[in-house]
Amino acid sequence: MLPLQDGFSRRFYYLRLSVTDVCNFRCTYCLPDGYRPPEGSKEGRNAFLSLHEIRRIVSGFAAMGTRKVRLTGGEPSLRRDFTAIIETVANTPGIEKVAMTTNGYRLKERAQAWFDAGLTALNVSVDSLDPRQFHQITGENKLVEVMEGIAAALAAGFKSVKINAVLLKGLNDHQLDAFLGWIKHKPIELRFIELMQTGEMDTLFRDHHVSGEQIKRRLLESGWAQQLRGKDDGPAQVFMHPGSQGRVGLIMPYSKDFCAGCNRLRVSSAGKLHLCLFGDNGVALRDLLAADNQQDALQQRIRAALAGKSATHRLHEGNAGMTPHLASIGG
C-alpha cells in the first residue's frame, strides 16, 4: 500500500497519539491552573480512546506506512492501562518505534516495565536544573524524582532518552551551559523548544519568548555541528559535538521552512485527526474505531483528509488554531 502523502509530496511515517488530556503538573506555559475538562465534554471512562480503539487506529496508520508512534497526553502515564497501551502499540505489525512524552513523575517506578512492554524512546520534560525554578515553572517540587526517573530509564536499557525544555526568557534561557555540562557524559538529547503564542498565553509569550536562533548561534560558535534528519525524526534541528556524549535539538516553529519537512500527524485522545498541530479543526475518526471490519473506511477517511493539509502553519500571523497550550509539542 502506498504510504501516506499530502499534496506537497510530504510523506508521513510518524503518528502522535494522545491517550489522555489529563495532567498532574501545572506548567506556566501549558496548564497554569491545572487540568480542567472542557465545558460540555464527556467525563469518565469513555472520555478518551479505549485500548481497543487505540489498537485499531494504530493498525490503520501502520497499514499506510506509519513506523513510529509517540504516546502523549496530557500525562500519558496517568492512564491505569498505560503499560498495556505500550504493549498493544509495540505489537502492531509495521510499528518499529514506540515513544512517549512524559513529565517523568512515574518514570522511576515504571521505566523497566515500560521498556519490557516495548517502549523504545522517552522524552522527559525538564525545564530547569534548578529545583526552585523547576518548581516555579511546573508547579511541582519534583525535580529530584524526575532526575531519578531519567537515571532509571537509562539503567533499564533505553537507548533514546530526550529531555524537553521550553525556552523561557528570564527563567531558564541562561542555563545553557549548565544543561550542556549535564549531558556531556550522558547519552541524552537535550531539546530546547521555542515558546509559541498559543491560546490565551499572549502575555506569557510577550514576556518570556526567546528565539531558538540565539541558542543555535551559540552552539555553532562553540563547535557543535548540525546533523541530517531521518525520515521518521521529529521537527528538531539536532547538533553534535566531539567532546559531548549528549546531543542538542532545537525545535523552532517560527524558523524558515519549519513545515517543509513535516512527517507526522496527530490523533487526539477523543479520536480526532489533526493534520497540523496548529490547525483549526479535527477530522472525527472515532466512529470508525468500533470494530475491526472498519479498517478500510478508516484508512480512506485519513487519506481523504490528508489531501487538504496546508503547506504551513499560521503561527506567524498569530494564529495557533485550536491549540490552547503546549502540551502536545516536543516530539
Sequence and secondary structure as in RCSB ss.txt:
>XXXX:A:sequence
MLPLQDGFSRRFYYLRLSVTDVCNFRCTYCLPDGYRPPEGSKEGRNAFLSLHEIRRIVSGFAAMGTRKVRLTGGE
PSLRRDFTAIIETVANTPGIEKVAMTTNGYRLKERAQAWFDAGLTALNVSVDSLDPRQFHQITGENKLVEVMEGI
AAALAAGFKSVKINAVLLKGLNDHQLDAFLGWIKHKPIELRFIELMQTGEMDTLFRDHHVSGEQIKRRLLESGWA
QQLRGKDDGPAQVFMHPGSQGRVGLIMPYSKDFCAGCNRLRVSSAGKLHLCLFGDNGVALRDLLAADNQQDALQQ
RIRAALAGKSATHRLHEGNAGMTPHLASIGG
>XXXX:A:secstr
    B TTS B  EEEEE     S   TTT TT     TT   STTSS  HHHHHHHHHHHHHTT  EEEEESS 
GGGSTTHHHHHHHHHTSTT  EEEEEE STTHHHHHHHHHHHT  EEEEE   SSHHHHHHHHS   HHHHHHHH
HHHHHHT SEEEEEEEE TTTTTT HHHHHHHHTTS EEEEEEE    TT HHHHHHH   HHHHHHHHHHTT E
E    TT  S EEEE TT SSEEEEE TTSTTTTTT  EEEE TTSEEESSTT S  EE GGG SSGGGHHHHHH
HHHHHHTT  SS  GGGT  TT  SSTT   
